[in-house]
Structures are given as structure tokens and as C-alpha cells.
């Protein structure tokens, strides 16, 4: 995957929250994907567990705003963004790891209480 393709996946991720569209989430993640959000919490393993996690996130009305450029090395992309839900906001950095088909196989979200 080149840089532009990775950025396109990041933009689709943001679009999924904007549209509350689970089909986008299902499309960008691999069947064997693992989500750790935030890092240090229980893993969501496999596409069904990943989708169950995002169903809650999307239904919360959270909106994402990218706050800096996507950084990329090898088969990964890291990007800073802010989650906004009403008057609450959280500053987060997500790291996507991609498989050979361009699907996200790992997502790690870096944030904690000090980022709220």
C-alpha cells in the first residue's frame, strides 16, 4: 500500500463516524482484525467483535476530526484526531496495521484520562 491508499482508509474511518455507517467499518477491517481501544484494555478480536465495539461507538454520536497529518511506515499508518461527543472531547492517536489486501488487521488507540 502506498501512502495515499493508507490516507484513504483513514478518511473512510472518519466518514464511518460521520455517517454512522457500519458497512464502512466492516469494509476497512480484515476478518481477523484486532482492536485495542484504548491500549491496555481488553482486545476486540475478529470482525464480529470489532463490529460490536464500533456499533456502540457509532451510535454514541461521536464525530472525529483529524488534527494532523497521517504518519506512515512499512504497513502502518498513525494519525492524531479528536473525538467530539457533545461538550466532551478526547485527543487520540490511532495506529492502523494493514494486511496485503489493504485491510486493517490491527488498530491501537492511544489515549487516557489526561487526554480528555
C-alpha positions in Angstrom: 0.0 0.0 0.0 1.2 3.4 -0.7 0.8 6.5 1.4 -2.3 7.8 -0.5 -4.1 4.4 0.0 -3.4 4.5 3.7 -4.7 8.0 4.0 -7.8 7.0 2.0 -8.6 4.3 4.6 -8.1 6.8 7.5 -10.5 9.1 5.7 -13.1 6.3 5.3 -12.8 5.6 9.0 -13.7 9.3 9.8 -16.5 9.0 7.2 -17.9 6.0 9.0 -18.4 8.1 12.2 -19.8 11.0 10.3 -22.4 8.8 8.6 -22.7 6.3 11.4 -22.1 3.6 8.7 -21.2 0.2 10.0 -20.7 -1.0 6.4 -17.6 1.2 6.1 -16.2 -0.3 9.3 -16.8 -3.8 8.0 -15.2 -2.9 4.7 -12.0 -1.4 6.1 -11.3 -4.2 8.7 -10.0 -7.7 7.9 -11.9 -10.7 9.2 -9.1 -11.4 11.7 -8.8 -7.8 12.9 -7.9 -6.9 16.4 -8.9 -3.6 18.1 -7.3 -2.3 21.3 -9.1 0.9 22.3 -7.5 2.3 24.4 -4.2 0.4 24.6 -4.1 -1.7 27.8 -7.8 -2.7 27.7 -9.5 -5.9 26.5 -9.0 -6.8 22.9 -11.8 -7.0 20.4 -10.7 -9.9 18.2 -12.3 -10.9 14.9 -14.6 -8.9 12.6 -17.8 -9.6 14.6 -16.2 -8.4 17.9 -14.8 -5.4 16.1 -18.1 -4.5 14.6 -19.9 -4.9 18.0 -17.4 -2.5 19.5 -18.0 0.0 16.7 -21.7 -0.3 16.9 -21.5 1.3 20.3 -19.0 3.9 19.2 -21.0 5.0 16.2 -24.3 5.0 18.0 -22.9 7.4 20.6 -22.9 10.2 18.0 -19.1 10.6 18.3 -17.6 12.6 15.4 -13.9 12.5 14.5 -11.7 15.4 13.4 -8.2 14.7 12.1 -5.8 17.1 13.9 -2.5 16.4 12.0 -1.0 14.6 9.1 -1.1 10.8 8.8 2.3 9.3 9.5 3.2 6.1 7.7 6.0 3.5 7.8 6.0 0.0 6.4 2.5 -1.4 6.6 1.2 1.1 9.2 -0.5 4.5 9.5 -0.7 6.6 12.6 -2.9 9.6 12.9 -3.9 12.2 15.5 -7.5 13.1 15.8 -10.1 14.4 18.2 -13.3 12.6 19.2 -16.1 15.0 19.9 -19.3 14.0 21.7 -21.4 16.9 22.8 -19.2 19.0 25.2 -16.7 16.2 25.7 -13.6 15.8 23.5 -10.7 13.3 23.6 -7.4 13.7 21.8 -6.3 10.3 20.4 -3.7 8.8 18.2 -4.7 5.6 16.3 -2.3 3.2 14.7 -3.6 1.0 11.9 -1.6 -2.0 10.7 -2.6 -3.3 7.2 -2.5 -6.7 5.6 -1.5 -7.4 2.0 -5.1 -6.7 0.8 -5.1 -3.2 2.3 -7.4 -4.2 5.2 -6.8 -3.1 8.8 -5.6 -6.1 10.8 -4.7 -4.2 14.0 -5.9 -0.9 15.4 -4.5 0.5 18.6 -5.8 3.7 20.1 -3.5 5.7 22.4 -5.4 7.9 24.9 -6.2 8.1 28.5 -7.8 10.3 31.2 -5.2 13.1 30.6 -6.4 13.4 27.0 -10.0 14.2 27.9 
